[in-house]
Amino acid sequence: MHTLILILLLLLVHPGIQEKTALQRPVQKIRLVLQHRVGREPLVLGNSYRNVLGDTITIYKFKYYLSNFAVTDSSGNTVRLPLQYRLVDEADAASKTIELSVPVDRIRDIRFMIGVDSTRNVSGIQEGALDPLKGMFWTWNTGYIMAKLEGSSPSSKIAMQSFTYHIGGYRAPYATMRWVTLPAGNRNTNKLAVVVDINQWFKHKTALSIAKTPVCHSPGELASQIADNISGMFSNDSNP
Amino acid sequence: MNLPKTITVLGAIVLTGIGWMVADNRYFKPRPVAFTVPKGWPQPVYDFSKNPLTEEGIALGKKLFYDTRFSKDNTFSCGSCHQQFGAFNTYDHNLSHGINNSLTTRNAPGLFNLAWQKAFMWDGGINHLDLQPLAPITAENEMGESVEAVIGKLRADKTYPSLFKAAFGDATISYLRIGKALSQFMLQLVSSNSKYDRVMRGEASFILPERLGYEIFRQKCTGCHTEPLFTDFSYRNTGMAADRMLNDAGRMKITGSSGDSLKFRVPSLRNVAMTFPYGHDGRFFSLLGVFEHYRKNLVPDNNTDPLLKNGLPLSNYEIGQLTAFLYTLTDSSFLNDPRFAPPGYGNGKPPVDIHR
């Protein structure tokens, strides 16, 4: 009897035994499939395109953060999804599909933020997609680069005929986070194709001439203007 | 006890023992350390709940602070430009040295009382202590190294994995942990035991010139150098025309606002006798140089602080008394505390009393 009690006690303190957390109830999965394009043409890094302003561009890097996803159901209720930060990178095909768990049957709109909210810009070192080592972080002026576009163009008058746009800044009046709402058509769907048109980077609201402005590397009015352009890059596949 | 029973018991003990060995030591937690706020000081702004201080974390942070592998050519550490005898500034240097004979563009400030500081660098561009080390590690004219390479060097080291395990529970080495450990060490750098502090606590008294200097200080200096931290952490334009080569716009580089042109963070005056040269670019080699600037050499522009727009009149007499007072801000127990000293120096125990 003493032996049994002793064994039970040993089992109790055995570190292998611990509570298992309850599994989460499954919800509907929906995949956002991001299709990067320049106008109607699919983006291939290293290929040349004529952009909407007539500049010939070759793109080497195209990366941006998406976060703060939410959906609105057919009766207009908005549900914020668990907070997640995704770094979409043209060079990483897997990053262009974002799977969301949605507790809603029919989705009217889907809403997300381009960039990283100010909270995460002022909370010290982050991990995962927000790790400062991902190359989307400014060390000298704390904050995330919300979106990055780098390439070359004969129109550029600087070394290597390059253009480099690093769009960031979380402080008013030059905050560069932007909200995007896309209609999902009240469909019961598990896939939503989203077109991301780089042409809008150069024109959506303010024309961005590579000859005049080949570089943006700090928060400010220019970054804020380009952020407005970026917010126009996203559209549904059915409505290009 | 019969044989089968004995074997069962022994078996159970062995199994439990193995369980302990493979369970990642969840039951051996690092030992917590309390952070003491000096009497009469405001509450710190650093969020200790996100980075609880532990003996193991602080010890790791100190080892990292003095590790030369943070620089590309493994020649200098954080402690190379932040020297304890200069209150963790670069002693007697206007600008600091980076790799390949490069120079920094600003004067390395002393490091102390960082738990009360919201933003870092002369322009306040860095908004969290944990993130601060990224800037000097990666800057081409400072340590010039990538964080990935630093992590690689630390992983290859024999002792670091076990030190990270002791501080954080497992041997993972990430920038998050490096930053937190460095912060834990730097947060220990509290300077609150100068003669001024002892006078305020009623344990000592000023001699006449110190007392007269303190009175002048309270009339003319506390508008920016607010007690007890001797800075209000604001950014101000003090009429220092930009150096033509450095062309440093200060706070404007961060906010993008022309109203912030040539504004720099008000530095603390604690340990000021040891932190020469002065100014964001170290252009003043002595306190006298600073006083001369304020009373004679200001170059005011539209952004110059209203408190200084018309200069700061100071008589030779006042400068003498102010200097006597400023010397009472030297905290010799902080400057000599072996807990902060480079490895191999002292016995690691704080001095009982070295105010003699």
Interface residues (C-beta under 8 A of the other chain):
Chain A: T3 L6 I7 L10 L11 V13 H14 P15 G16 N121 V122 S123 G124 I125 Q126 E127 D131 P132 L133 F137 T139 W140 N141 T142 G143 G169 R171 Y174 S218 P219 G220 E221
Chain B: M1 K5 T8 V9 A12 I13 L15 T16 G19 W20 A23 R26 Y27 K50 N51 M121 G125 I126 N127 H128 L129 D130 L131 L134 A135 T138 A139 V147 E148 S174 Y175 L176 G179 K180 K253 I254 T255 G256
